[in-house]
């Protein structure tokens, strides 16, 4: 288990996901995302999710934590995942897409940093999609 110092926050977004974040110096230093129903042990919060979608979401959330200078904006951005399984991709219009990893269908796990309400599959997202 990685050692950490600072403040640990747990965030629950609807009945979709739970995230554990370490805050240090007023910024989100690290975050891991699991399914709302996924069991995590209190003494070992850092194992990856057993679900591919939440591992991809962990990667996206860690990138987002670097983007947002204000932690409250980061957590507002994270709250837009409440509709993870119902919001279609702004790129292709589908809810599920074959993300070419062992024929797994994935929902749009990327949310626009600026508008926050646009969802994209990783294969549909490009920097041109981002609204600055």
Secondary structure, DSSP 8 states (H G I E B T S, - for coil): -----SEEEEEEETTTEEEEEEEETTEEEEEEEEETT---BTTBTTS--SSHHHHHHHHHHHHHHHH-SSHHHHHHHHHGGGGTTT---TTT--S-EE-SSTT-EE---EE-TTTS--EE-TTT--GGG---
